[in-house]
């Protein structure tokens, strides 16, 4: 899968979560150029570049200390249906 397809798929996935999330009268704005979703007053911003994936978290606008936390990313190889 090309990195551009991966970024698009992840952005669409996170965007659908953001649309489904309960909006508390404010819009979550990306601070690092990524896709933003909000759940239970915590904003998650996912940033994908060619060489790394980063997840930023903010609770009521303040950065969340992530020392000691771990995350996993599962990437699926998709086969093209075009022949």
N, C-alpha and C positions, 0 to 999 in steps of 0.2 A: 504494500500500500504506500502510495506517495505521501510525504509529510503534509502536503496541502489537503489531501483527502482526509487524513487523520485529524488535522486541525478543524476542518469543516465539520466532520462527524462529531467531534467533541463539543464544538461550539453549539451545534444544533441540539445535542443531548442536554447540555447545561442550560441552554436557553429555554427548552421546554420545561425544565424544572423550575426555572425562574418565573415563567408564565403561570405555572400551576401553584406556585407558592402564594401564601397569604400576603397581600400587600398592605403594609401598615401606613399608607399615606406618603411614602417616600420611595424614590427609585434608587436601587443599588447601582452606583456608578463605578465603572472599572478605574482603578488607580494605577494599574500596571499594564493596561492594554489587552486584558484578557476578557473572558466571558464570566459574568457574575450571576450567582444564584444565591438566594437567601432562604434560610430555614431556621425557625425559632430564634429570630433576632441575630443570627450569626450570618455574615456575608462570606461566601466562598468565591474567590476569584481564581479561575484556572487559566494559566498562561502556558501555551505550547509554542516552543521554538524548534528549530531544526535539531538542536543538540540536547535539549532538556525540557522537562515538564515541571512546572512550579504551581503550587497551590498556596494562595494567601488567604488568611482568615482574619475577619474583623468582627468584634462583638460590640454592637452599638457604636461603631465608628472607630474603636480602639483596636490596635493589633493584638492578636491572640498569641501568647507565648507558646511556641510549638516545640520547644526543647523536649526531647524524649518521645515525641510522637512519631508514629510511622504511618506510611500510606502505601497502597499498592495500586498500580495501574495495570489493567488487563487490556491488551491490544489483540484484536482478532484480525487475521489475514482474510480479506474478502476476495472472492473470485468474481471476476467480471462476468456478467450474464450476456454480454455482447459477443457475438461470434462473427 
